[in-house]
């Protein structure tokens, strides 16, 4: 009964260290994967915002000009659209008239 138990205890301490290091490695890898996912999400969101900011008002005007040239749009409607697109964003829109003219007016 006088057998030394020190080697057995040393093996348990070493085994616990390996298990602890495995757990730390898995948790670190999981946190890195979450961090990479968040980084990709933020990058994609900023990329979409940059693309949205780069669009100019000239593209829609050209589209409406083409529609006007093809006869799909009235000149008065084109003028209203052009005025709306060229207006600075801080200027409030004109309120609609209370009685819009009807197309079947005599």
C-alpha positions as CSV (number, residue, x, y, z in Angstrom):
1,X,0.0,0.0,0.0
2,X,3.0,2.2,0.0
3,X,3.0,2.7,-3.8
4,X,3.6,6.2,-4.8
5,X,0.7,7.9,-6.5
6,X,2.7,10.9,-7.8
7,X,3.0,9.7,-11.4
8,X,-0.7,9.0,-11.6
9,X,-1.5,12.5,-10.3
10,X,1.0,14.1,-12.7
11,X,-0.8,12.3,-15.5
12,X,-4.1,13.7,-14.4
13,X,-2.7,17.3,-14.2
14,X,-1.2,16.9,-17.7
15,X,-4.5,15.5,-19.1
16,X,-6.4,18.4,-17.5
17,X,-4.0,20.9,-19.1
18,X,-4.5,19.3,-22.6
19,X,-8.3,19.3,-22.1
20,X,-8.1,22.9,-20.9
21,X,-6.0,23.9,-23.9
22,X,-8.4,22.1,-26.2
23,X,-11.3,24.0,-24.7
24,X,-9.4,27.3,-24.9
25,X,-8.6,26.6,-28.6
26,X,-12.2,25.8,-29.5
27,X,-13.5,28.9,-27.8
28,X,-10.8,31.0,-29.5
29,X,-11.7,29.5,-32.9
30,X,-15.4,30.1,-32.3
31,X,-14.8,33.7,-31.2
32,X,-12.6,34.3,-34.3
33,X,-15.3,32.9,-36.6
34,X,-17.9,35.2,-35.0
35,X,-15.5,38.1,-35.4
36,X,-14.9,37.3,-39.0
37,X,-18.6,37.1,-39.7
38,X,-19.2,40.4,-38.1
39,X,-16.3,42.0,-40.1
40,X,-17.8,40.6,-43.3
41,X,-21.2,41.9,-42.4
42,X,-19.9,45.4,-41.6
43,X,-17.8,45.5,-44.8
44,X,-20.8,44.5,-46.9
45,X,-23.0,47.1,-45.2
46,X,-20.5,49.9,-45.8
47,X,-19.9,48.7,-49.4
48,X,-23.7,48.9,-50.1
49,X,-23.8,52.4,-48.5
50,X,-20.8,53.6,-50.7
51,X,-22.5,52.3,-53.8
52,X,-25.8,54.0,-52.8
53,X,-23.9,57.3,-52.3
54,X,-22.1,57.1,-55.6
55,X,-25.3,57.1,-57.6
56,X,-25.9,60.5,-59.2
57,X,-29.1,62.2,-60.1
58,X,-28.0,62.2,-63.8
59,X,-28.7,58.6,-64.3
60,X,-32.5,58.9,-63.6
61,X,-32.6,62.1,-65.6
62,X,-31.1,60.3,-68.6
63,X,-33.6,57.5,-68.1
64,X,-36.6,59.9,-68.1
65,X,-35.1,61.8,-71.0
66,X,-35.1,58.6,-73.0
67,X,-38.7,57.9,-72.0
68,X,-39.6,61.5,-73.1
69,X,-37.8,60.9,-76.5
70,X,-39.7,57.7,-77.0
71,X,-43.0,59.4,-76.3
72,X,-43.7,57.5,-73.1
73,X,-43.6,60.6,-70.9
74,X,-45.3,64.0,-71.2
75,X,-43.0,67.0,-71.3
76,X,-44.8,68.5,-68.3
77,X,-44.2,65.4,-66.3
78,X,-40.6,65.3,-67.4
79,X,-40.2,68.9,-66.1
80,X,-41.7,68.0,-62.8
81,X,-39.4,65.0,-62.4
82,X,-36.4,66.9,-63.4
83,X,-37.2,69.7,-60.9
84,X,-37.7,67.1,-58.1
85,X,-34.4,65.3,-58.9
86,X,-32.4,68.5,-59.0
87,X,-33.8,70.0,-55.9
88,X,-31.5,69.8,-52.9
89,X,-32.6,67.2,-50.3
90,X,-33.2,69.8,-47.5
91,X,-35.8,71.7,-49.5
92,X,-39.3,70.4,-48.7
93,X,-41.5,69.3,-51.5
94,X,-44.3,71.4,-52.7
95,X,-47.7,70.4,-51.3
96,X,-50.0,68.9,-53.8
97,X,-52.8,71.1,-55.0
98,X,-56.1,70.3,-53.3
99,X,-58.0,69.8,-56.6
100,X,-55.8,68.2,-59.2
101,X,-57.0,68.8,-62.7
102,X,-58.9,65.8,-64.1
103,X,-58.0,64.3,-67.5
104,X,-61.7,64.4,-68.6
105,X,-62.1,68.1,-68.0
106,X,-64.2,69.9,-70.7
